[in-house]
Amino acid sequence: MLRWLIVLVAAVVPALSGVTAGHAAPPDVSDQDKAFLVGAHQDNLAEIQGGQIAERQAGKQSVRDAGRKFVEDHTSLDDQLKRVAKKLGVDLPSRPSEEQQAELRKFAAKGGTAFDRMWVGAQVEDHGKTLDFLDKEVSTGSSPEVKNLARDAKPVVREHLDLVTSIQSGE
């Protein structure tokens, strides 16, 4: 009987260790990396919603087009971010921050030229701050995957900033 138990244990332990290895806990992620993932996700959600409002309510075609581009690009960026957050075990909120929601309500209350001026000005400011946020993660973040997300997002955010700056200067 003891011999049978030893054989059973010898067969089961390696099998269980393989199962355990497949379900290992995610690697440690710093508080900064977690905060970056949460903040960037909320920024993406706000940009998507703001872009949708721009598509509906902007006075100028260039602003409607920018809104559509922001929806497409931030949806793509957020899909990548959600995959990394899931892999690293970071829970993400389901909506933009309270401050971002308040800004979205202000956008939704405007239309035409008044909307264009408000939305474009806010996008210039927000995308400038986002570039600083990305730079901080790239330089001081600890997770290579999260740092790569920030690095990969920079050209997209720079392009958006250039786009809204050119729209703003054309007004």
N, C-alpha and C positions, 0 to 999 in steps of 0.2 A: 504494500500500500504506500509506504513512504517513497519507494522508487517511482511509482506512478505519479505521485504528487510532485516530485522533483522534475520529472519529464514534462508534466503539465506546466509548471512554473517556467521551465526553460523555454517552452514553446510560446507561452503567453506574454512574458515580459518583453521580449523584443518586438512583438506585434504591438503591444500597448505603447511602447516608447515611440514607435513610428507614428501612431495616432496622435500622441501628445505633441510630438514635434510639429505635426501639421497644424495644430491649434495653439501654437505658442503665442504668448502675449505679444502685442505689438511693441516695437522698440520704444525706448523712452523718447519723449518729445518734450522740449523745453516749454516753459510757460510762454515765452516769446513766440515760439513757433505756433502754439495753440492759439494765442491771441491774434497772430497774423492770419491763420486760417479762418478764424471766426470773422475778423474784421474784413478780410478780402472777400469772403463769401457775402457778407452783408452789403459791401460796396457793389459787388456784382448784381445782387438782387435789386438794389436801388437803381443801378444804371440800366438794368433791363426794364424795370417799371417806368423809369424816367424816359427812356427811349421810346417805349410804347406810347406814352403820353405825347411825346414830341411828334411821333408819326401821325397822331390824331389831331393835335391842336396847334401845331406850328403854322405860322403865317407863310414862311419862306420854304420853298422846296429844298433848299440846301440844309435847313434845320430838320425837316422831315427825313431827308436822306441820312443825315448824321444820326438821328434817332434810330433809324433802321439798322445802321451799321453798328451802333452801340449794342442794340439788342442781340444781333448776331455774334459779335465779338465777345461780349460779356457772358453770353450763354455758353460759348465754347470754352472760355477761360474757367467758368464756374464748373463745367462738367469735369475738367481736368482736376480742379481743386477738390471737388467732392470725392473723386476716386482716391486721391492722396489722403484726405481726411479720414475716409473709411478705412483705408489700409493702416493708418496710424492710430485708429481708435478715437478720433476727435469728433465729438458731437457738434453739429452745426445748427444754428438757429433757423427757424423757418421763414423769417421775415427780416427786412432791414431794421436798423436801430430806430428807436423812437425819434431821434433827431432827423434821420433820413426820411422816416414816414411823414414827419411834419413838413419837410421840404417838398416831398412828393405831393402832399395836399395843396401846398401853395402853387405848384406847377399846374395841378389839375384845375385850379380855380381861374387860370388865365387862358387866353387864346390869342391867336394872331401875333401881331408885332409885340405886344406886351409879354406874351409867353416867350417869344424868340429871345428878347433881350434878357429876361430873367433866367431862362434855362441855359442859354449860351454862357452868360456870365458865371453862373454856378458851375458849369462844366469846366470852364477854364480854371477856376479856383480848385474844384474838387480833383481834377486830374493832376494839377500841380502837386497837391498834397499827397495824392496816391503815388506819384513818382518818388517822393521822399519816403513814404511808407515802404515801398518796394526796395529802395536803396538800403534802408535800415535792415530789412530782413536778409538781403543778399550779403551785407557786410557783417552782421552780428548774429544771424540765426544759427541754430545748431544742426538742424536736420537737413541733410543734403537734398532730400526730395522737396522739402518746403522751399529751400533756397532756390532750387531750380524752377519751381513754380513762379517765384518772384522774378527771377531773371528772365524767364520766358514771357512774362506779362509786360515787362518794361517797354519793348518796342510797340506793342499794341496800345498801351496807355500813352506813350509819346506820340504815336500817330493820331490818337483821339485829341490830345492836347493841341497838336498842330492844326488839326481840322477845325476845332472850335475857335482857336485863335484867329485863323484865317476868316472864318465866318464873322467873328466879332469885328475884325478890322475892316471888313467889307460893308459894315453897317453905317 
